[in-house]
Amino acid sequence: MKRISPILFALILALSLFSGCGQTAQNNGNNLPDDEDKLSVVSTIFPGYDFTREVAGETVSLSMLLPPGSESHSFEPTPQDVIKIQNCDVFICVGGESDTWVDGILDSMDTSGMIILSMMDLVDVVEEETKEGMEDDEHDHDDEHNEEHETEQAEYDEHVWTSPVNAMRITHAITDTLCSLDTENADTYRANSAVYIGKLEELDASFRDVVQSAARDTLIFGDRFPFRYFVDEYGLDYFAAFPGCSTETEASAKTVAFLMDKVNAESIPVVFHIEFSGEKMADTICESTGARKLLLHSCHNVTKADFESGVSYLELMAQNLKNLKEALS
């Protein structure tokens, strides 16, 4: 994740201060005039946005900072984004390395009237994992490199929402926060949340049913792997080119060959890729092995067309369920 440049940060800070610290929600970006009495909720990425939408509907003024169709690992906030954050009542972020820009912005403003929900603080987190076969093109095998690699600080996997069980935990926290700030609409929030949690429970049960009746338990990704919480939840194994938060895009020939061998050795029918991927690596593996290429969507972000059509986490995960069933057959 790129850190926000000092020049851009100074510009953002100047503009946000100029806007005034005590503005109400009607000045928060693209809010409509009749939103002035609503709670303002800002989420950095799609999962927090969608969970809030399910709980609150149109009762709150809701916005997402990450533009649809873009990668969070290269995101830098605009001055308008900072103003939105400054004027919001609830700010939902991931809390990991991809949010390094968040700390500097929050430190620059008075957050005493804001509730900050970090999704990684709401669940049990696990470290990024380097699995057998993960190797980049410039991997150096000498002792000095290995020693340096071993002393690198471990990073936690940020993609906590890929587990429906974690999605329930995050939704509960969002619900409690909205109810505490807006008691007048608390019954609505709790009723909506109960319905949504019920749907997440059904989704969770469906994934467990598929895994329990599956012929295999291993997934192959010709891509990054942002599903650590998902596979841990359902007892699945995996092999992939890179960890979920890796910035690498080109795997070594050795990694590609390793994944091909896994597909062939275990007659694995599906090779997965993730959203917004170039898919070149998955294509290569599929062409060599005869496996079918399918998408497993991490729900990190969605396309502009999907966002405008109102696609939901539940819809994306329902397609994941279908594709997972094929992969484990």
Residue frames relative to the residue before (quaternion, step in Angstrom):
aa qw qx qy qz dx dy dz
M 1.0000 0.0000 0.0000 0.0000 0.00 0.00 0.00
K 0.3844 -0.7169 0.5309 0.2376 3.58 -0.82 0.96
R 0.3903 -0.6774 0.5663 0.2610 3.53 -1.08 0.75
I 0.5521 -0.6151 0.4446 0.3453 3.54 -1.05 0.75
S 0.4872 -0.6907 0.4481 0.2912 3.60 -0.81 0.98
P 0.6034 -0.5866 0.3973 0.3661 3.63 -1.07 0.69
I 0.6478 0.5195 -0.3285 0.4500 3.59 0.98 -0.82
L 0.6765 0.4806 -0.2966 0.4727 3.55 0.88 -0.94
F 0.6403 0.5295 -0.3349 0.4445 3.55 0.99 -0.81
A 0.6425 0.5206 -0.3256 0.4585 3.60 0.97 -0.84
L 0.6462 0.5152 -0.3154 0.4664 3.58 1.01 -0.82
I 0.6469 0.5224 -0.3102 0.4609 3.54 0.95 -0.92
L 0.6729 0.5060 -0.2963 0.4509 3.53 0.86 -1.00
A 0.6529 0.5190 -0.3181 0.4508 3.59 0.94 -0.87
L 0.6821 0.4852 -0.2881 0.4652 3.55 0.93 -0.90
S 0.6609 0.5049 -0.3178 0.4552 3.57 0.99 -0.79
L 0.6453 0.5002 -0.3241 0.4778 3.58 1.04 -0.71
F 0.6331 0.5413 -0.3265 0.4468 3.55 1.03 -0.81
S 0.6423 0.5540 -0.3242 0.4188 3.55 1.10 -0.72
G 0.4956 -0.6564 0.4309 0.3712 3.57 1.22 -0.41
C 0.4244 -0.7548 0.4497 0.2192 3.54 -0.81 1.02
G 0.7571 0.4347 -0.2282 0.4311 3.60 1.00 -0.53
Q 0.3334 0.7776 -0.4894 0.2113 3.56 1.19 0.37
T 0.4328 -0.6941 0.5153 0.2557 3.51 -1.14 0.63
A 0.7654 -0.4478 0.2324 0.3995 3.51 -1.32 0.28
Q 0.5913 0.5914 -0.4060 0.3685 3.64 1.01 -0.47
N 0.6816 0.4586 -0.2909 0.4904 3.60 1.21 -0.34
N 0.5093 0.6741 -0.4022 0.3528 3.58 1.27 0.04
G 0.8174 -0.2372 0.1215 0.5107 3.56 0.06 1.31
N 0.8226 -0.2463 0.1952 0.4738 3.53 -0.82 -1.08
N 0.2779 0.7743 -0.5268 0.2139 3.61 1.11 0.51
L 0.4407 -0.6784 0.5216 0.2709 3.55 -1.11 0.67
P 0.6712 -0.5216 0.3337 0.4075 3.61 -1.14 0.49
D 0.7101 0.4615 -0.2931 0.4436 3.61 0.92 -0.76
D 0.5252 0.6248 -0.4068 0.4103 3.56 1.32 0.23
E 0.4448 0.7521 -0.4312 0.2249 3.59 1.22 -0.24
D 0.7227 0.4078 -0.2573 0.4953 3.61 1.10 -0.50
K 0.5615 0.6042 -0.3890 0.4104 3.58 1.26 0.02
L 0.5493 -0.5448 0.5016 0.3871 3.52 -1.29 0.37
S 0.2661 -0.7432 0.5918 0.1629 3.56 -1.10 0.73
V 0.0407 -0.7983 0.6003 -0.0274 3.56 -0.71 1.15
V 0.0677 -0.7855 0.6152 0.0060 3.57 -0.86 1.02
S 0.0737 -0.7810 0.6194 0.0302 3.56 -0.88 0.99
T 0.4874 -0.6717 0.4653 0.3077 3.56 -0.95 0.79
I 0.8242 0.1114 -0.0238 0.5548 3.60 0.96 -0.84
F 0.7703 -0.4414 0.2440 0.3902 3.55 -1.37 0.23
P 0.6606 0.5248 -0.3691 0.3898 3.69 0.67 -0.81
G 0.6744 0.4812 -0.3010 0.4722 3.61 0.86 -0.89
Y 0.6161 0.5420 -0.3267 0.4690 3.55 1.10 -0.77
D 0.7241 0.4551 -0.2624 0.4469 3.58 0.76 -1.04
F 0.6283 0.5221 -0.3476 0.4603 3.62 0.97 -0.76
T 0.6536 0.5037 -0.3097 0.4725 3.58 0.99 -0.82
R 0.6312 0.5396 -0.3278 0.4506 3.57 0.98 -0.82
E 0.6569 0.5113 -0.3092 0.4598 3.59 1.00 -0.80
V 0.7005 0.4654 -0.2645 0.4719 3.58 1.01 -0.81
A 0.8149 0.3222 -0.1232 0.4658 3.56 0.83 -1.03
G 0.2618 -0.7673 0.5449 0.2138 3.60 1.09 -0.50
E 0.7645 -0.3118 0.2593 0.5011 3.57 -0.85 -1.01
T 0.4005 0.7348 -0.4627 0.2925 3.55 1.27 0.26
V 0.7504 0.2784 -0.1821 0.5712 3.58 1.20 -0.52
S 0.4391 -0.6178 0.5668 0.3229 3.53 -1.36 0.20
L 0.0366 -0.8524 0.5167 -0.0713 3.55 -0.32 1.31
S 0.0665 0.7936 -0.6032 0.0438 3.57 -0.99 0.81
M 0.2709 -0.7337 0.6052 0.1485 3.53 -1.32 0.52
L 0.4009 -0.7526 0.4724 0.2227 3.58 -0.79 0.99
L 0.6689 0.4956 -0.3119 0.4579 3.59 0.89 -0.89
P 0.4020 -0.7225 0.4957 0.2659 3.62 -0.57 1.05
P 0.5392 -0.6146 0.4550 0.3527 3.62 -0.94 0.78
G 0.7913 0.3079 -0.2422 0.4695 3.53 -1.00 0.87
S 0.6705 0.4926 -0.3023 0.4651 3.59 1.25 -0.09
E 0.5148 -0.6374 0.4931 0.2924 3.53 -1.33 0.41
S 0.4499 -0.7031 0.4797 0.2705 3.58 -0.84 0.94
H 0.6238 0.5816 -0.3477 0.3895 3.60 1.08 -0.65
S 0.7368 0.3334 -0.2323 0.5404 3.61 1.22 -0.22
F 0.4151 0.7440 -0.4450 0.2758 3.59 1.26 0.23
E 0.0078 0.7459 -0.6658 -0.0147 3.54 -1.14 0.78
P 0.4515 -0.7183 0.4558 0.2691 3.62 -0.77 0.97
T 0.4045 -0.6743 0.5629 0.2549 3.53 -1.21 0.61
P 0.6683 -0.4613 0.3689 0.4523 3.60 -1.22 0.15
Q 0.6388 0.5237 -0.3319 0.4556 3.59 1.02 -0.73
D 0.6088 0.5469 -0.3476 0.4577 3.58 1.09 -0.68
V 0.6593 0.5108 -0.3104 0.4561 3.56 0.94 -0.89
I 0.6309 0.5213 -0.3298 0.4706 3.58 1.02 -0.76
K 0.6182 0.5371 -0.3397 0.4625 3.58 1.02 -0.76
I 0.6606 0.4985 -0.3093 0.4683 3.56 0.91 -0.92
Q 0.6647 0.5329 -0.3080 0.4235 3.55 0.86 -0.98
N 0.7635 0.3872 -0.1932 0.4794 3.58 1.00 -0.79
C 0.5519 0.6390 -0.4002 0.3564 3.60 1.20 -0.01
D 0.4708 -0.6552 0.5165 0.2868 3.54 -1.31 0.37
V 0.7810 0.1239 -0.0437 0.6106 3.55 1.12 -0.78
F 0.0846 -0.7843 0.6145 0.0113 3.54 -0.86 1.05
I 0.1046 -0.8062 0.5822 0.0135 3.57 -0.62 1.19
C 0.0442 0.8001 -0.5937 0.0735 3.56 -0.69 1.12
V 0.6189 -0.5429 0.4064 0.3964 3.56 -1.29 0.12
G 0.3414 -0.7714 0.4699 0.2600 3.54 0.83 -1.03
G 0.6519 0.5302 -0.3145 0.4415 3.59 1.26 -0.01
E 0.8141 -0.2755 0.1962 0.4721 3.53 -1.31 -0.41
S 0.6435 0.5279 -0.3385 0.4389 3.60 1.05 -0.62
D 0.6835 0.4448 -0.2751 0.5093 3.57 1.30 -0.19
T 0.2504 0.8043 -0.5150 0.1589 3.61 1.10 0.46
W 0.6158 0.5577 -0.3452 0.4366 3.57 1.16 -0.54
V 0.5626 0.6434 -0.3793 0.3544 3.59 1.17 -0.59
D 0.6627 0.5413 -0.3224 0.4048 3.58 0.82 -1.00
G 0.6713 0.5068 -0.3073 0.4450 3.56 0.90 -0.91
I 0.6669 0.4963 -0.3016 0.4668 3.56 0.98 -0.81
L 0.6757 0.4836 -0.3044 0.4658 3.60 0.89 -0.89
D 0.6331 0.5351 -0.3326 0.4497 3.59 1.07 -0.69
S 0.6715 0.5192 -0.2926 0.4403 3.57 1.18 -0.54
M 0.7661 0.3411 -0.1783 0.5147 3.60 1.20 -0.23
D 0.5479 -0.5788 0.4872 0.3569 3.54 -1.31 0.27
T 0.0731 -0.8270 0.5574 -0.0014 3.57 -0.46 1.22
S 0.3298 0.7860 -0.4784 0.2112 3.58 1.24 0.26
G 0.7367 0.3894 -0.2357 0.5001 3.60 1.10 -0.55
M 0.6317 0.5292 -0.3106 0.4737 3.55 1.30 0.21
I 0.2500 -0.7245 0.6157 0.1830 3.56 -1.11 0.70
I 0.1680 -0.7911 0.5858 0.0532 3.55 -0.78 1.10
L 0.0918 -0.7876 0.6090 0.0198 3.56 -0.73 1.13
S 0.1148 -0.7653 0.6320 0.0417 3.54 -0.65 1.17
M 0.4240 -0.7428 0.4508 0.2555 3.59 -0.49 1.15
M 0.6385 0.5319 -0.3356 0.4436 3.59 1.06 -0.64
D 0.6350 0.5210 -0.3294 0.4656 3.58 1.19 -0.40
L 0.6643 0.5395 -0.2892 0.4289 3.58 1.23 -0.34
V 0.7500 0.2914 -0.1662 0.5700 3.58 1.31 -0.17
D 0.5524 -0.5527 0.4845 0.3932 3.55 -1.33 0.03
V 0.2124 -0.8156 0.5295 0.0968 3.57 -0.53 1.17
V 0.2135 -0.7525 0.6101 0.1264 3.54 -1.28 0.51
E 0.5547 -0.6228 0.4398 0.3332 3.55 -1.20 0.51
E 0.5931 -0.5155 0.4720 0.3995 3.53 -1.27 0.45
E 0.2245 -0.7983 0.5522 0.0861 3.56 -1.00 0.84
T 0.2042 -0.7431 0.6238 0.1300 3.56 -1.01 0.87
K 0.1748 -0.8215 0.5403 0.0515 3.53 -0.34 1.29
E 0.6819 -0.4490 0.3829 0.4322 3.53 -1.33 0.28
G 0.7729 0.3399 -0.2644 0.4661 3.55 -0.94 0.92
M 0.6008 0.5570 -0.3700 0.4380 3.60 1.18 -0.36
E 0.2447 0.7543 -0.5608 0.2378 3.54 -0.45 1.25
D 0.2769 -0.7662 0.5463 0.1945 3.61 -0.82 0.88
D 0.7171 -0.4804 0.3020 0.4046 3.55 -1.31 0.29
E 0.7526 0.3798 -0.2076 0.4962 3.57 1.08 -0.67
H 0.2616 0.7900 -0.5152 0.2049 3.55 1.23 0.46
D 0.1674 -0.7901 0.5875 0.0513 3.54 -0.76 1.09
H 0.2823 -0.8107 0.4956 0.1323 3.55 -0.65 1.09
D 0.4804 0.6844 -0.4632 0.2937 3.62 1.12 -0.02
D 0.6925 -0.5215 0.3205 0.3817 3.53 -1.28 0.51
E 0.6291 0.5490 -0.3457 0.4281 3.57 1.02 -0.80
H 0.6580 0.5024 -0.3117 0.4662 3.59 0.96 -0.86
N 0.6649 0.5190 -0.3108 0.4381 3.55 0.88 -0.93
E 0.6483 0.5144 -0.3187 0.4621 3.56 1.01 -0.83
E 0.6487 0.5100 -0.3134 0.4700 3.57 1.00 -0.85
H 0.6457 0.5327 -0.3143 0.4478 3.56 0.98 -0.88
E 0.6757 0.5124 -0.2964 0.4394 3.56 0.96 -0.88
T 0.7119 0.4498 -0.2634 0.4706 3.58 1.12 -0.61
E 0.4385 0.6870 -0.4702 0.3384 3.60 1.25 -0.01
Q 0.5132 -0.6474 0.4683 0.3134 3.55 -1.03 0.77
A 0.4624 -0.6906 0.4870 0.2687 3.54 -0.86 1.01
E 0.2500 -0.7480 0.5975 0.1450 3.54 -1.11 0.76
Y 0.3989 -0.7018 0.5350 0.2493 3.53 -1.10 0.69
D 0.5017 -0.6306 0.5030 0.3126 3.52 -1.10 0.75
E 0.3322 -0.7959 0.4836 0.1494 3.56 -0.74 1.09
H 0.6350 0.6078 -0.3198 0.3537 3.58 1.13 -0.60
V 0.0273 0.8742 -0.4830 0.0416 3.54 0.89 1.03
W 0.6514 0.5623 -0.3055 0.4077 3.60 1.07 -0.72
T 0.5215 0.6540 -0.4270 0.3436 3.63 1.17 -0.26
S 0.6301 0.4473 -0.3318 0.5411 3.57 1.26 -0.21
P 0.4345 -0.7005 0.4943 0.2759 3.64 -0.68 0.98
V 0.5905 0.5591 -0.3721 0.4474 3.58 1.13 -0.54
N 0.6576 0.4746 -0.3027 0.5008 3.58 1.00 -0.78
A 0.5934 0.5599 -0.3634 0.4498 3.59 1.07 -0.68
M 0.6293 0.5225 -0.3324 0.4697 3.59 1.04 -0.72
R 0.6547 0.5167 -0.3150 0.4530 3.59 0.92 -0.88
I 0.6638 0.4934 -0.3017 0.4742 3.57 0.94 -0.89
T 0.6452 0.5208 -0.3191 0.4590 3.59 0.99 -0.81
H 0.6180 0.5329 -0.3420 0.4660 3.59 0.99 -0.76
A 0.6719 0.4977 -0.3012 0.4584 3.60 0.91 -0.90
I 0.6343 0.5134 -0.3292 0.4751 3.58 0.99 -0.77
T 0.6455 0.5304 -0.3121 0.4523 3.57 0.95 -0.90
D 0.6678 0.4988 -0.3011 0.4632 3.58 0.85 -0.96
T 0.6509 0.5208 -0.3170 0.4522 3.58 0.99 -0.83
L 0.6735 0.4878 -0.3039 0.4648 3.59 0.85 -0.92
C 0.6529 0.5188 -0.3175 0.4514 3.59 0.97 -0.83
S 0.6628 0.5114 -0.3112 0.4498 3.58 1.01 -0.78
L 0.7194 0.4380 -0.2450 0.4802 3.59 1.09 -0.67
D 0.7929 0.1875 -0.0657 0.5760 3.56 1.13 -0.63
T 0.1161 -0.8448 0.5206 0.0428 3.56 0.39 1.24
E 0.5792 0.6085 -0.3742 0.3927 3.58 1.11 -0.59
N 0.7731 0.3019 -0.1561 0.5356 3.56 1.09 -0.76
A 0.3132 0.7964 -0.4770 0.2003 3.59 1.27 0.21
D 0.6373 0.5340 -0.3380 0.4410 3.59 0.95 -0.81
T 0.6370 0.5238 -0.3188 0.4672 3.57 1.05 -0.78
Y 0.6535 0.5136 -0.3131 0.4594 3.56 0.90 -0.93
R 0.6954 0.4790 -0.2865 0.4526 3.58 0.83 -0.95
A 0.6385 0.5180 -0.3311 0.4630 3.59 1.00 -0.75
N 0.6641 0.4954 -0.2998 0.4730 3.59 0.92 -0.92
S 0.6499 0.5312 -0.3063 0.4491 3.53 0.99 -0.90
A 0.6406 0.5309 -0.3287 0.4469 3.59 0.95 -0.84
V 0.6457 0.5061 -0.3158 0.4766 3.58 1.00 -0.83
Y 0.6893 0.4877 -0.2845 0.4540 3.56 0.87 -0.96
I 0.6320 0.5162 -0.3356 0.4706 3.60 0.94 -0.82
G 0.6127 0.5518 -0.3408 0.4516 3.57 1.05 -0.73
K 0.6646 0.4906 -0.2979 0.4785 3.58 1.00 -0.82
L 0.6347 0.5114 -0.3271 0.4783 3.58 1.06 -0.71
E 0.6241 0.5273 -0.3342 0.4698 3.58 1.06 -0.70
E 0.6374 0.5095 -0.3220 0.4800 3.59 1.03 -0.75
L 0.6325 0.5228 -0.3214 0.4726 3.57 1.02 -0.81
D 0.6441 0.5253 -0.3073 0.4635 3.57 0.92 -0.91
A 0.6656 0.5015 -0.2955 0.4671 3.59 0.92 -0.92
S 0.6411 0.5289 -0.3225 0.4530 3.58 1.02 -0.77
F 0.6402 0.5060 -0.3265 0.4770 3.58 0.99 -0.79
R 0.6544 0.5101 -0.3187 0.4583 3.59 0.95 -0.83
D 0.6312 0.5316 -0.3299 0.4584 3.58 1.02 -0.75
V 0.6558 0.5109 -0.3109 0.4608 3.58 0.94 -0.90
V 0.6798 0.4857 -0.2919 0.4655 3.58 0.88 -0.93
Q 0.6578 0.5331 -0.3148 0.4289 3.58 0.93 -0.88
S 0.7578 0.3658 -0.1957 0.5037 3.59 1.01 -0.77
A 0.4567 0.7248 -0.4233 0.2948 3.59 1.28 0.06
A 0.4913 -0.6572 0.4957 0.2846 3.54 -1.26 0.52
R 0.7845 0.1460 -0.0728 0.5982 3.59 1.24 -0.35
D 0.2797 -0.7766 0.5411 0.1607 3.58 -1.25 0.21
T 0.6077 0.5646 -0.3401 0.4430 3.59 1.24 0.34
L 0.1784 -0.7687 0.6092 0.0787 3.55 -1.00 0.95
I 0.1953 -0.7619 0.6072 0.1131 3.56 -1.13 0.70
F 0.0782 -0.7916 0.6060 0.0106 3.57 -0.87 1.02
G 0.1881 -0.7456 0.6292 0.1132 3.56 -0.78 1.03
D 0.6154 0.4984 -0.2819 0.5417 3.52 0.92 1.01
R 0.6551 -0.3944 0.4046 0.5015 3.54 -1.30 -0.41
F 0.2888 -0.7714 0.5469 0.1498 3.55 -1.25 0.43
P 0.0025 0.8350 -0.5490 0.0367 3.62 -0.06 1.28
F 0.5603 0.6450 -0.3520 0.3822 3.61 1.20 0.45
R 0.2163 0.8146 -0.5184 0.1448 3.58 1.11 0.53
Y 0.6782 0.4835 -0.2994 0.4655 3.62 0.90 -0.87
F 0.6165 0.5515 -0.3336 0.4522 3.55 1.11 -0.69
V 0.7235 0.4284 -0.2694 0.4695 3.61 0.69 -1.01
D 0.6080 0.5425 -0.3570 0.4567 3.59 1.06 -0.64
E 0.6534 0.5315 -0.3107 0.4405 3.57 0.97 -0.86
Y 0.8099 0.2962 -0.1315 0.4890 3.58 0.91 -0.89
G 0.5326 -0.6875 0.3825 0.3121 3.57 1.24 0.35
L 0.4267 0.7005 -0.4625 0.3365 3.57 1.06 0.74
D 0.3197 -0.7021 0.5968 0.2207 3.55 -1.28 0.42
Y 0.0690 -0.8064 0.5864 0.0331 3.59 -1.20 0.33
F 0.0992 -0.7250 0.6703 0.1232 3.48 -1.42 0.23
A 0.0282 0.8091 -0.5807 0.0856 3.56 -0.90 0.94
A 0.6198 -0.5636 0.4038 0.3675 3.54 -1.30 0.27
F 0.8121 0.0226 0.0463 0.5812 3.58 0.97 -0.91
P 0.5627 -0.5510 0.4733 0.3947 3.59 -1.23 0.32
G 0.7227 -0.5019 0.2862 0.3794 3.56 -1.28 0.41
C 0.7717 0.3476 -0.1901 0.4975 3.59 0.95 -0.78
S 0.3600 0.7442 -0.4914 0.2740 3.58 1.23 0.25
T 0.3437 -0.7196 0.5632 0.2165 3.55 -1.15 0.65
E 0.4648 0.6837 -0.4407 0.3497 3.60 1.28 -0.01
T 0.1347 -0.7934 0.5887 0.0763 3.55 -1.13 0.67
E 0.7333 0.3494 -0.2103 0.5440 3.59 1.22 -0.42
A 0.2366 -0.7822 0.5633 0.1220 3.56 -0.55 1.17
S 0.5538 -0.5897 0.4646 0.3603 3.57 -1.21 0.48
A 0.6310 -0.5192 0.4102 0.4049 3.55 -1.25 0.40
K 0.6155 0.5581 -0.3427 0.4384 3.56 1.09 -0.69
T 0.6496 0.5099 -0.3143 0.4683 3.59 0.99 -0.81
V 0.6584 0.5041 -0.3106 0.4647 3.58 0.89 -0.91
A 0.6536 0.5065 -0.3101 0.4692 3.57 0.96 -0.86
F 0.6241 0.5423 -0.3348 0.4521 3.58 1.02 -0.80
L 0.6825 0.4801 -0.2877 0.4699 3.58 0.89 -0.91
M 0.6152 0.5350 -0.3419 0.4674 3.58 1.04 -0.72
D 0.6547 0.5176 -0.3094 0.4558 3.56 0.94 -0.90
K 0.6351 0.5282 -0.3282 0.4582 3.59 1.02 -0.78
V 0.6485 0.5179 -0.3117 0.4627 3.56 0.94 -0.92
N 0.6987 0.4753 -0.2716 0.4605 3.57 0.85 -0.97
A 0.6801 0.5179 -0.2963 0.4260 3.56 0.87 -0.97
E 0.7892 0.2956 -0.1457 0.5183 3.57 1.00 -0.80
S 0.3990 -0.7449 0.4521 0.2856 3.58 1.31 0.25
I 0.1735 0.8109 -0.5317 0.1722 3.55 0.95 0.95
P 0.3635 -0.8020 0.4371 0.1834 3.60 -0.59 1.13
V 0.7912 0.2684 -0.1090 0.5387 3.60 1.15 -0.53
V 0.1214 -0.7305 0.6662 0.0881 3.53 -1.17 0.77
F 0.2794 -0.7993 0.5160 0.1298 3.56 -0.69 1.11
H 0.0812 -0.7118 0.6881 0.1154 3.48 -1.41 0.38
I 0.4114 -0.6945 0.5275 0.2648 3.58 -1.27 0.25
E 0.6904 -0.4769 0.3478 0.4183 3.56 -1.30 0.21
F 0.8325 0.1923 -0.1799 0.4875 3.56 -1.21 0.67
S 0.4431 0.6774 -0.4618 0.3626 3.57 1.16 0.56
G 0.5304 -0.6157 0.4725 0.3410 3.55 -1.19 0.49
E 0.3047 -0.8163 0.4384 0.2207 3.56 1.33 -0.38
K 0.3900 0.7513 -0.4686 0.2525 3.60 1.24 -0.01
M 0.6775 0.4987 -0.2990 0.4504 3.57 0.88 -0.93
A 0.6506 0.5037 -0.3118 0.4752 3.58 0.95 -0.88
D 0.6203 0.5416 -0.3356 0.4575 3.60 1.04 -0.78
T 0.6585 0.5234 -0.3081 0.4444 3.57 0.92 -0.94
I 0.6688 0.4952 -0.2975 0.4680 3.57 0.91 -0.92
C 0.6720 0.5016 -0.2988 0.4554 3.57 0.93 -0.88
E 0.6462 0.5225 -0.3233 0.4526 3.58 0.97 -0.81
S 0.6942 0.4832 -0.2691 0.4606 3.55 1.07 -0.76
T 0.7913 0.3574 -0.1480 0.4736 3.57 1.01 -0.83
G 0.4515 -0.6843 0.4593 0.3419 3.58 1.17 -0.48
A 0.4381 0.6846 -0.4653 0.3505 3.58 1.28 0.15
R 0.4521 -0.6666 0.5196 0.2852 3.56 -1.25 0.40
K 0.3491 -0.7288 0.5515 0.2069 3.58 -1.02 0.81
L 0.0498 0.7912 -0.6065 0.0601 3.56 -0.87 1.02
L 0.4716 -0.6593 0.5184 0.2721 3.52 -1.31 0.47
L 0.0381 -0.7107 0.6986 0.0736 3.52 -1.17 0.72
H 0.2498 -0.8250 0.4985 0.0916 3.54 -0.30 1.35
S 0.3313 -0.7691 0.5148 0.1836 3.58 -0.72 1.06
C 0.3778 -0.7548 0.4542 0.2851 3.61 1.32 -0.21
H 0.3234 0.7611 -0.4989 0.2593 3.58 1.22 0.38
N 0.7569 -0.1234 0.1015 0.6337 3.52 1.08 -0.87
V 0.2801 -0.7487 0.5782 0.1631 3.57 -1.27 0.30
T 0.6172 -0.5363 0.4117 0.4023 3.55 -1.26 0.28
K 0.6541 -0.5047 0.3825 0.4137 3.54 -1.27 0.33
A 0.6518 0.5171 -0.3192 0.4537 3.58 0.96 -0.86
D 0.6645 0.4929 -0.3033 0.4728 3.60 0.95 -0.84
F 0.6387 0.5268 -0.3296 0.4538 3.56 0.98 -0.83
E 0.6938 0.4805 -0.2774 0.4592 3.57 0.89 -0.93
S 0.6758 0.4705 -0.2927 0.4860 3.59 1.16 -0.53
G 0.5141 -0.6874 0.3864 0.3374 3.58 1.31 -0.06
V 0.2133 0.7945 -0.5432 0.1679 3.60 1.11 0.55
S 0.2487 -0.7991 0.5386 0.0973 3.57 -1.04 0.79
Y 0.6744 -0.4526 0.4057 0.4193 3.53 -1.37 0.25
L 0.6568 0.5203 -0.3174 0.4440 3.59 0.90 -0.89
E 0.6580 0.5037 -0.3137 0.4635 3.60 0.95 -0.80
L 0.6608 0.5011 -0.3056 0.4678 3.57 0.94 -0.87
M 0.6882 0.4727 -0.2837 0.4717 3.57 0.96 -0.84
A 0.5837 0.5583 -0.3751 0.4549 3.59 1.13 -0.51
Q 0.6488 0.4822 -0.3151 0.4972 3.59 1.04 -0.72
N 0.6008 0.5492 -0.3467 0.4661 3.58 1.09 -0.70
L 0.6258 0.5479 -0.3289 0.4472 3.56 1.01 -0.85
K 0.6575 0.5108 -0.2973 0.4672 3.56 0.94 -0.93
N 0.7003 0.4658 -0.2715 0.4679 3.58 0.88 -0.93
L 0.6134 0.5427 -0.3442 0.4590 3.57 1.08 -0.68
K 0.6290 0.5443 -0.3347 0.4428 3.57 0.96 -0.86
E 0.6587 0.4948 -0.3059 0.4772 3.58 0.99 -0.81
A 0.6671 0.5218 -0.3002 0.4388 3.58 0.97 -0.86
L 0.7404 0.4046 -0.2201 0.4895 3.59 1.07 -0.69
S 0.4817 0.6878 -0.4286 0.3335 3.58 1.25 0.06
